[in-house]
Amino acid sequence: MVFLLLLLKALAHNHQYNCVFDHINQDLRKISEQATPDVPIHPPGQYLNGRLLTAPNPTRGPIRITLDTTAINSTILPGANGAPTTNTTNLNFILKSMLVTQVFYQKRLQVGQVGTITAPNPCVDFSPTVTAQTGGYSNTDLVIFVQYLSDKNLSYGATGKSCKYFSGSTPDYTLQTGRPTVGRIIFNTYQLIDQQSQLTNRLFQSITSTALHETMHILGFDSTLYPTYLDPNTGSPYTTSPKVAGSMNAKRPATNIMTTPYVLAWAKNFFGCSSLTGMPL
């Protein structure tokens, strides 16, 4: 979590396109609960009156991410509000950045793996196919629908949001409960790539940074999910919010800070400041 928090903070300052996550954020947990539950490889533990009776195999493996690129591989969408229509070359360039993002997280994150994942309806702002909702996806731990539009009136380059979460009760021996399993990313090609005269390495770096940032929102850096963050010591959500408003410096305005024990301990050590109350968001 510390690694992802620092990476999100760094990417927020290094990619040049606006992230509109906080402007469109919405709590989708109710919709997620109505969808077909995901099927874990290892069943959750059994509890009675809060006591663990049987424990599943807690072994975790590298997170397996499936990219559903149906939207990018289908008919080219016309530009909107004066934006030119994009082309397959530009879309493939964006898709390559998602493939880098996919490998990046698969090599760094481990989860209790899932057998089958089905999509909810809706997923944020679109309806997945009936097959995605019923048959689902096998041998994966996270499904990301990669979509795009070309709109001159929208200022953002991309937006990412999760729309389904692993169901279950707490305490949870595997720490799976509440983990995002389905999400979507929308790239606005007008802001990202269509106005560029050349497809350069620098442009690829910028788009990949954007993809990493938005995927991290899907992975759980989402203010609507803070109340579900699990305390690894108890397997249940933290009793107090892991995000609070606080002052890190008397000369600077108050900001949101993350206060989970591991993040706080790491921040104190890294900055050499024992009085820190959390990691700034």
Short mmCIF file of the C-alpha atoms (twelve columns), coordinates in Angstrom:
data_MODEL
# 
_entry.id   MODEL 
# 
loop_
_atom_site.group_PDB 
_atom_site.id 
_atom_site.type_symbol 
_atom_site.label_atom_id 
_atom_site.label_alt_id 
_atom_site.label_comp_id 
_atom_site.label_asym_id 
_atom_site.label_seq_id 
_atom_site.Cartn_x 
_atom_site.Cartn_y 
_atom_site.Cartn_z 
_atom_site.pdbx_PDB_model_num 
ATOM 1   C CA . MET A 1   0.000   0.000   0.000   1 
ATOM 2   C CA . VAL A 2   2.866   2.390   0.785   1 
ATOM 3   C CA . PHE A 3   4.411   1.659   -2.609  1 
ATOM 4   C CA . LEU A 4   1.142   2.375   -4.433  1 
ATOM 5   C CA . LEU A 5   0.461   5.519   -2.427  1 
ATOM 6   C CA . LEU A 6   3.854   7.000   -3.281  1 
ATOM 7   C CA . LEU A 7   3.526   5.983   -6.908  1 
ATOM 8   C CA . LEU A 8   0.100   7.590   -7.172  1 
ATOM 9   C CA . LYS A 9   1.475   10.786  -5.654  1 
ATOM 10  C CA . ALA A 10  4.409   10.818  -8.066  1 
ATOM 11  C CA . LEU A 11  2.305   10.077  -11.136 1 
ATOM 12  C CA . ALA A 12  -0.169  12.777  -10.205 1 
ATOM 13  C CA . HIS A 13  2.628   15.319  -10.674 1 
ATOM 14  C CA . ASN A 14  4.365   13.741  -13.654 1 
ATOM 15  C CA . HIS A 15  1.652   13.194  -16.229 1 
ATOM 16  C CA . GLN A 16  0.355   16.255  -18.009 1 
ATOM 17  C CA . TYR A 17  -3.333  15.407  -18.329 1 
ATOM 18  C CA . ASN A 18  -6.055  16.200  -15.861 1 
ATOM 19  C CA . CYS A 19  -7.413  13.419  -13.660 1 
ATOM 20  C CA . VAL A 20  -11.103 14.092  -13.054 1 
ATOM 21  C CA . PHE A 21  -11.613 11.212  -10.653 1 
ATOM 22  C CA . ASP A 22  -12.814 13.327  -7.745  1 
ATOM 23  C CA . HIS A 23  -15.346 15.093  -9.955  1 
ATOM 24  C CA . ILE A 24  -17.066 11.950  -11.219 1 
ATOM 25  C CA . ASN A 25  -16.526 9.627   -8.263  1 
ATOM 26  C CA . GLN A 26  -19.508 7.643   -7.068  1 
ATOM 27  C CA . ASP A 27  -20.079 4.812   -4.621  1 
ATOM 28  C CA . LEU A 28  -20.910 1.697   -6.663  1 
ATOM 29  C CA . ARG A 29  -20.835 -0.904  -3.893  1 
ATOM 30  C CA . LYS A 30  -24.621 -1.411  -3.945  1 
ATOM 31  C CA . ILE A 31  -24.563 -2.177  -7.682  1 
ATOM 32  C CA . SER A 32  -21.650 -4.521  -7.103  1 
ATOM 33  C CA . GLU A 33  -23.607 -6.429  -4.443  1 
ATOM 34  C CA . GLN A 34  -26.428 -7.072  -6.919  1 
ATOM 35  C CA . ALA A 35  -24.111 -8.668  -9.497  1 
ATOM 36  C CA . THR A 36  -23.162 -12.353 -9.664  1 
ATOM 37  C CA . PRO A 37  -20.527 -12.978 -6.965  1 
ATOM 38  C CA . ASP A 38  -16.967 -13.682 -8.057  1 
ATOM 39  C CA . VAL A 39  -15.712 -17.210 -7.410  1 
ATOM 40  C CA . PRO A 40  -12.502 -17.524 -5.348  1 
ATOM 41  C CA . ILE A 41  -10.023 -20.319 -5.914  1 
ATOM 42  C CA . HIS A 42  -9.812  -20.762 -2.148  1 
ATOM 43  C CA . PRO A 43  -13.109 -20.376 -0.254  1 
ATOM 44  C CA . PRO A 44  -13.273 -17.846 2.585   1 
ATOM 45  C CA . GLY A 45  -12.876 -18.993 6.159   1 
ATOM 46  C CA . GLN A 46  -15.882 -19.999 8.239   1 
ATOM 47  C CA . TYR A 47  -16.693 -18.000 11.339  1 
ATOM 48  C CA . LEU A 48  -19.001 -18.412 14.330  1 
ATOM 49  C CA . ASN A 49  -19.596 -15.464 16.645  1 
ATOM 50  C CA . GLY A 50  -16.490 -13.804 15.268  1 
ATOM 51  C CA . ARG A 51  -14.269 -16.859 15.855  1 
ATOM 52  C CA . LEU A 52  -12.443 -18.480 12.967  1 
ATOM 53  C CA . LEU A 53  -13.524 -22.123 12.653  1 
ATOM 54  C CA . THR A 54  -11.835 -23.134 9.411   1 
ATOM 55  C CA . ALA A 55  -9.166  -21.208 7.542   1 
ATOM 56  C CA . PRO A 56  -8.673  -21.259 3.757   1 
ATOM 57  C CA . ASN A 57  -5.298  -21.573 2.111   1 
ATOM 58  C CA . PRO A 58  -3.885  -18.047 2.549   1 
ATOM 59  C CA . THR A 59  -1.408  -18.413 -0.318  1 
ATOM 60  C CA . ARG A 60  -1.368  -15.401 -2.607  1 
ATOM 61  C CA . GLY A 61  -0.151  -15.168 -6.166  1 
ATOM 62  C CA . PRO A 62  0.675   -12.366 -8.606  1 
ATOM 63  C CA . ILE A 63  -2.441  -10.445 -9.542  1 
ATOM 64  C CA . ARG A 64  -3.678  -11.489 -12.990 1 
ATOM 65  C CA . ILE A 65  -5.151  -8.575  -14.943 1 
ATOM 66  C CA . THR A 66  -7.398  -9.082  -17.960 1 
ATOM 67  C CA . LEU A 67  -7.800  -6.185  -20.405 1 
ATOM 68  C CA . ASP A 68  -11.090 -6.227  -22.300 1 
ATOM 69  C CA . THR A 69  -10.182 -4.177  -25.382 1 
ATOM 70  C CA . THR A 70  -13.373 -4.838  -27.337 1 
ATOM 71  C CA . ALA A 71  -14.136 -1.103  -27.516 1 
ATOM 72  C CA . ILE A 72  -10.710 -0.226  -28.910 1 
ATOM 73  C CA . ASN A 73  -10.792 -3.061  -31.427 1 
ATOM 74  C CA . SER A 74  -14.279 -2.227  -32.746 1 
ATOM 75  C CA . THR A 75  -15.491 0.442   -35.182 1 
ATOM 76  C CA . ILE A 76  -13.754 3.824   -34.868 1 
ATOM 77  C CA . LEU A 77  -15.923 6.331   -32.995 1 
ATOM 78  C CA . PRO A 78  -16.434 9.739   -34.643 1 
ATOM 79  C CA . GLY A 79  -14.975 12.774  -32.897 1 
ATOM 80  C CA . ALA A 80  -17.328 14.891  -30.793 1 
ATOM 81  C CA . ASN A 81  -17.675 18.671  -30.371 1 
ATOM 82  C CA . GLY A 82  -15.165 19.512  -33.063 1 
ATOM 83  C CA . ALA A 83  -12.610 16.825  -32.266 1 
ATOM 84  C CA . PRO A 84  -11.195 14.934  -35.250 1 
ATOM 85  C CA . THR A 85  -11.895 11.237  -35.552 1 
ATOM 86  C CA . THR A 86  -8.994  9.266   -34.142 1 
ATOM 87  C CA . ASN A 87  -7.324  6.361   -35.972 1 
ATOM 88  C CA . THR A 88  -6.195  2.798   -35.302 1 
ATOM 89  C CA . THR A 89  -2.530  3.831   -35.054 1 
ATOM 90  C CA . ASN A 90  -3.292  6.164   -32.155 1 
ATOM 91  C CA . LEU A 91  -5.536  3.599   -30.466 1 
ATOM 92  C CA . ASN A 92  -2.860  0.908   -30.710 1 
ATOM 93  C CA . PHE A 93  -0.361  3.353   -29.213 1 
ATOM 94  C CA . ILE A 94  -2.662  3.825   -26.218 1 
ATOM 95  C CA . LEU A 95  -3.272  0.096   -25.975 1 
ATOM 96  C CA . LYS A 96  0.479   -0.540  -25.735 1 
ATOM 97  C CA . SER A 97  0.583   1.750   -22.709 1 
ATOM 98  C CA . MET A 98  -2.116  -0.395  -21.070 1 
ATOM 99  C CA . LEU A 99  -0.101  -3.537  -21.797 1 
ATOM 100 C CA . VAL A 100 2.885   -1.973  -20.017 1 
ATOM 101 C CA . THR A 101 0.597   -1.016  -17.127 1 
ATOM 102 C CA . GLN A 102 -0.774  -4.559  -16.979 1 
ATOM 103 C CA . VAL A 103 2.711   -6.075  -16.659 1 
ATOM 104 C CA . PHE A 104 3.848   -3.380  -14.222 1 
ATOM 105 C CA . TYR A 105 1.179   -4.236  -11.641 1 
ATOM 106 C CA . GLN A 106 1.231   -7.979  -12.239 1 
ATOM 107 C CA . LYS A 107 4.900   -8.008  -11.271 1 
ATOM 108 C CA . ARG A 108 4.364   -5.977  -8.098  1 
ATOM 109 C CA . LEU A 109 1.060   -6.987  -6.509  1 
ATOM 110 C CA . GLN A 110 -0.128  -10.267 -5.011  1 
ATOM 111 C CA . VAL A 111 -3.672  -11.268 -4.093  1 
ATOM 112 C CA . GLY A 112 -5.711  -14.270 -3.114  1 
ATOM 113 C CA . GLN A 113 -6.486  -15.416 -6.639  1 
ATOM 114 C CA . VAL A 114 -9.971  -15.698 -8.127  1 
ATOM 115 C CA . GLY A 115 -11.439 -18.430 -10.335 1 
ATOM 116 C CA . THR A 116 -14.171 -16.513 -12.204 1 
ATOM 117 C CA . ILE A 117 -15.140 -12.834 -12.381 1 
ATOM 118 C CA . THR A 118 -18.413 -11.535 -13.836 1 
ATOM 119 C CA . ALA A 119 -19.141 -7.915  -14.708 1 
ATOM 120 C CA . PRO A 120 -21.899 -5.870  -13.051 1 
ATOM 121 C CA . ASN A 121 -24.477 -3.861  -14.977 1 
ATOM 122 C CA . PRO A 122 -23.869 -1.000  -15.215 1 
ATOM 123 C CA . CYS A 123 -20.116 -0.652  -14.782 1 
ATOM 124 C CA . VAL A 124 -19.863 3.027   -13.854 1 
ATOM 125 C CA . ASP A 125 -21.334 4.487   -17.050 1 
ATOM 126 C CA . PHE A 126 -21.705 1.652   -19.578 1 
ATOM 127 C CA . SER A 127 -23.304 -1.782  -19.863 1 
ATOM 128 C CA . PRO A 128 -20.906 -4.710  -20.353 1 
ATOM 129 C CA . THR A 129 -21.986 -7.455  -22.731 1 
ATOM 130 C CA . VAL A 130 -24.356 -10.156 -21.559 1 
ATOM 131 C CA . THR A 131 -21.493 -12.646 -21.864 1 
ATOM 132 C CA . ALA A 132 -19.349 -10.537 -19.531 1 
ATOM 133 C CA . GLN A 133 -22.216 -10.374 -17.040 1 
ATOM 134 C CA . THR A 134 -23.076 -14.080 -17.110 1 
ATOM 135 C CA . GLY A 135 -20.163 -16.167 -18.388 1 
ATOM 136 C CA . GLY A 136 -17.551 -13.805 -17.066 1 
ATOM 137 C CA . TYR A 137 -13.783 -14.171 -17.198 1 
ATOM 138 C CA . SER A 138 -11.754 -17.129 -15.942 1 
ATOM 139 C CA . ASN A 139 -8.261  -17.281 -14.441 1 
ATOM 140 C CA . THR A 140 -8.093  -13.591 -13.635 1 
ATOM 141 C CA . ASP A 141 -8.153  -11.389 -10.551 1 
ATOM 142 C CA . LEU A 142 -9.020  -8.030  -12.118 1 
ATOM 143 C CA . VAL A 143 -10.891 -7.189  -15.323 1 
ATOM 144 C CA . ILE A 144 -10.412 -3.743  -16.859 1 
ATOM 145 C CA . PHE A 145 -12.604 -2.561  -19.731 1 
ATOM 146 C CA . VAL A 146 -10.417 -0.308  -21.902 1 
ATOM 147 C CA . GLN A 147 -12.569 2.280   -23.672 1 
ATOM 148 C CA . TYR A 148 -12.083 5.583   -25.440 1 
ATOM 149 C CA . LEU A 149 -13.779 8.667   -26.839 1 
ATOM 150 C CA . SER A 150 -12.605 11.722  -28.773 1 
ATOM 151 C CA . ASP A 151 -14.210 14.855  -27.356 1 
ATOM 152 C CA . LYS A 152 -12.875 18.404  -27.640 1 
ATOM 153 C CA . ASN A 153 -15.060 19.671  -24.800 1 
ATOM 154 C CA . LEU A 154 -13.652 17.290  -22.194 1 
ATOM 155 C CA . SER A 155 -10.485 18.483  -20.484 1 
ATOM 156 C CA . TYR A 156 -9.321  15.136  -19.133 1 
ATOM 157 C CA . GLY A 157 -7.030  12.647  -20.829 1 
ATOM 158 C CA . ALA A 158 -8.340  9.570   -19.042 1 
ATOM 159 C CA . THR A 159 -10.517 8.454   -16.166 1 
ATOM 160 C CA . GLY A 160 -10.421 5.171   -14.254 1 
ATOM 161 C CA . LYS A 161 -12.949 3.758   -11.795 1 
ATOM 162 C CA . SER A 162 -13.727 0.362   -10.274 1 
ATOM 163 C CA . CYS A 163 -17.287 -0.958  -10.393 1 
ATOM 164 C CA . LYS A 164 -17.237 -4.365  -8.655  1 
ATOM 165 C CA . TYR A 165 -15.735 -5.602  -5.416  1 
ATOM 166 C CA . PHE A 166 -15.061 -9.018  -3.945  1 
ATOM 167 C CA . SER A 167 -18.025 -9.927  -1.767  1 
ATOM 168 C CA . GLY A 168 -17.764 -11.503 1.642   1 
ATOM 169 C CA . SER A 169 -17.972 -10.800 5.319   1 
ATOM 170 C CA . THR A 170 -15.347 -9.689  7.775   1 
ATOM 171 C CA . PRO A 171 -13.188 -10.685 9.433   1 
ATOM 172 C CA . ASP A 172 -11.669 -12.145 6.288   1 
ATOM 173 C CA . TYR A 173 -8.662  -14.412 6.642   1 
ATOM 174 C CA . THR A 174 -7.586  -13.808 3.011   1 
ATOM 175 C CA . LEU A 175 -8.062  -9.997  3.141   1 
ATOM 176 C CA . GLN A 176 -10.036 -10.261 -0.099  1 
ATOM 177 C CA . THR A 177 -13.321 -8.710  0.978   1 
ATOM 178 C CA . GLY A 178 -13.932 -5.384  -0.726  1 
ATOM 179 C CA . ARG A 179 -11.035 -5.706  -3.170  1 
ATOM 180 C CA . PRO A 180 -11.907 -4.293  -6.642  1 
ATOM 181 C CA . THR A 181 -12.322 -7.004  -9.289  1 
ATOM 182 C CA . VAL A 182 -13.799 -5.045  -12.238 1 
ATOM 183 C CA . GLY A 183 -13.204 -1.526  -13.511 1 
ATOM 184 C CA . ARG A 184 -13.067 0.624   -16.585 1 
ATOM 185 C CA . ILE A 185 -10.725 3.195   -18.099 1 
ATOM 186 C CA . ILE A 186 -11.839 5.767   -20.668 1 
ATOM 187 C CA . PHE A 187 -9.121  7.510   -22.669 1 
ATOM 188 C CA . ASN A 188 -9.960  10.812  -24.348 1 
ATOM 189 C CA . THR A 189 -7.839  10.541  -27.473 1 
ATOM 190 C CA . TYR A 190 -8.334  14.223  -28.341 1 
ATOM 191 C CA . GLN A 191 -6.432  15.330  -25.236 1 
ATOM 192 C CA . LEU A 192 -3.988  12.416  -25.164 1 
ATOM 193 C CA . ILE A 193 -2.744  11.866  -28.673 1 
ATOM 194 C CA . ASP A 194 -4.812  13.178  -31.583 1 
ATOM 195 C CA . GLN A 195 -3.251  16.658  -31.495 1 
ATOM 196 C CA . GLN A 196 0.308   15.284  -31.546 1 
ATOM 197 C CA . SER A 197 2.287   15.459  -34.792 1 
ATOM 198 C CA . GLN A 198 4.483   12.478  -33.894 1 
ATOM 199 C CA . LEU A 199 4.212   9.377   -31.726 1 
ATOM 200 C CA . THR A 200 7.378   9.811   -29.684 1 
ATOM 201 C CA . ASN A 201 8.934   7.978   -26.755 1 
ATOM 202 C CA . ARG A 202 8.177   10.996  -24.563 1 
ATOM 203 C CA . LEU A 203 4.499   10.821  -25.553 1 
ATOM 204 C CA . PHE A 204 4.424   7.098   -24.793 1 
ATOM 205 C CA . GLN A 205 5.932   7.758   -21.368 1 
ATOM 206 C CA . SER A 206 3.291   10.380  -20.649 1 
ATOM 207 C CA . ILE A 207 0.372   8.181   -21.750 1 
ATOM 208 C CA . THR A 208 1.745   5.217   -19.800 1 
ATOM 209 C CA . SER A 209 2.021   7.403   -16.706 1 
ATOM 210 C CA . THR A 210 -1.626  8.352   -17.178 1 
ATOM 211 C CA . ALA A 211 -2.603  4.688   -17.572 1 
ATOM 212 C CA . LEU A 212 -0.701  3.728   -14.402 1 
ATOM 213 C CA . HIS A 213 -2.383  6.526   -12.457 1 
ATOM 214 C CA . GLU A 214 -5.923  5.668   -13.565 1 
ATOM 215 C CA . THR A 215 -5.373  1.936   -13.022 1 
ATOM 216 C CA . MET A 216 -4.329  2.728   -9.468  1 
ATOM 217 C CA . HIS A 217 -7.736  4.325   -8.897  1 
ATOM 218 C CA . ILE A 218 -9.273  1.050   -10.080 1 
ATOM 219 C CA . LEU A 219 -7.017  -0.916  -7.725  1 
ATOM 220 C CA . GLY A 220 -8.506  0.861   -4.723  1 
ATOM 221 C CA . PHE A 221 -7.278  4.418   -4.302  1 
ATOM 222 C CA . ASP A 222 -10.842 5.621   -4.273  1 
ATOM 223 C CA . SER A 223 -12.344 7.777   -1.533  1 
ATOM 224 C CA . THR A 224 -15.593 5.775   -1.625  1 
ATOM 225 C CA . LEU A 225 -13.582 2.671   -0.672  1 
ATOM 226 C CA . TYR A 226 -11.596 4.110   2.247   1 
ATOM 227 C CA . PRO A 227 -14.242 2.882   4.749   1 
ATOM 228 C CA . THR A 228 -13.689 -0.681  3.477   1 
ATOM 229 C CA . TYR A 229 -9.895  -0.746  3.822   1 
ATOM 230 C CA . LEU A 230 -9.038  -3.824  5.895   1 
ATOM 231 C CA . ASP A 231 -6.806  -3.811  8.926   1 
ATOM 232 C CA . PRO A 232 -4.449  -6.779  8.308   1 
ATOM 233 C CA . ASN A 233 -4.291  -7.376  12.063  1 
ATOM 234 C CA . THR A 234 -8.029  -8.014  12.359  1 
ATOM 235 C CA . GLY A 235 -9.222  -8.778  8.825   1 
ATOM 236 C CA . SER A 236 -11.964 -6.175  9.344   1 
ATOM 237 C CA . PRO A 237 -12.274 -2.540  8.209   1 
ATOM 238 C CA . TYR A 238 -10.410 0.005   10.291  1 
ATOM 239 C CA . THR A 239 -12.484 1.266   13.201  1 
ATOM 240 C CA . THR A 240 -11.599 4.848   12.292  1 
ATOM 241 C CA . SER A 241 -11.294 6.310   8.813   1 
ATOM 242 C CA . PRO A 242 -7.812  5.772   7.316   1 
ATOM 243 C CA . LYS A 243 -8.133  9.189   5.668   1 
ATOM 244 C CA . VAL A 244 -8.449  12.314  7.790   1 
ATOM 245 C CA . ALA A 245 -7.917  16.039  7.347   1 
ATOM 246 C CA . GLY A 246 -4.863  17.291  9.150   1 
ATOM 247 C CA . SER A 247 -2.042  19.822  9.162   1 
ATOM 248 C CA . MET A 248 1.428   18.570  8.259   1 
ATOM 249 C CA . ASN A 249 3.047   21.983  8.640   1 
ATOM 250 C CA . ALA A 250 1.816   25.070  10.483  1 
ATOM 251 C CA . LYS A 251 2.705   27.241  7.477   1 
ATOM 252 C CA . ARG A 252 0.690   25.176  5.016   1 
ATOM 253 C CA . PRO A 253 -3.068  24.537  4.769   1 
ATOM 254 C CA . ALA A 254 -4.627  21.338  6.048   1 
ATOM 255 C CA . THR A 255 -4.734  18.445  3.613   1 
ATOM 256 C CA . ASN A 256 -6.043  14.892  3.524   1 
ATOM 257 C CA . ILE A 257 -3.663  12.344  5.015   1 
ATOM 258 C CA . MET A 258 -3.598  8.532   5.079   1 
ATOM 259 C CA . THR A 259 -3.208  7.203   8.614   1 
ATOM 260 C CA . THR A 260 -3.106  3.396   8.338   1 
ATOM 261 C CA . PRO A 261 -0.429  1.981   10.704  1 
ATOM 262 C CA . TYR A 262 1.916   0.634   8.018   1 
ATOM 263 C CA . VAL A 263 1.728   3.801   5.931   1 
ATOM 264 C CA . LEU A 264 2.299   5.974   9.015   1 
ATOM 265 C CA . ALA A 265 5.269   3.889   10.200  1 
ATOM 266 C CA . TRP A 266 6.874   3.935   6.760   1 
ATOM 267 C CA . ALA A 267 6.352   7.698   6.352   1 
ATOM 268 C CA . LYS A 268 7.907   8.417   9.753   1 
ATOM 269 C CA . ASN A 269 10.939  6.324   8.874   1 
ATOM 270 C CA . PHE A 270 11.336  7.656   5.333   1 
ATOM 271 C CA . PHE A 271 11.063  11.321  6.281   1 
ATOM 272 C CA . GLY A 272 12.858  10.885  9.614   1 
ATOM 273 C CA . CYS A 273 9.991   12.613  11.400  1 
ATOM 274 C CA . SER A 274 8.522   10.880  14.436  1 
ATOM 275 C CA . SER A 275 5.753   13.478  14.792  1 
ATOM 276 C CA . LEU A 276 4.126   12.744  11.430  1 
ATOM 277 C CA . THR A 277 0.429   11.920  11.741  1 
ATOM 278 C CA . GLY A 278 0.020   10.379  8.280   1 
ATOM 279 C CA . MET A 279 1.021   10.429  4.617   1 
ATOM 280 C CA . PRO A 280 -0.278  13.438  2.648   1 
ATOM 281 C CA . LEU A 281 -2.727  12.704  -0.139  1 
# 
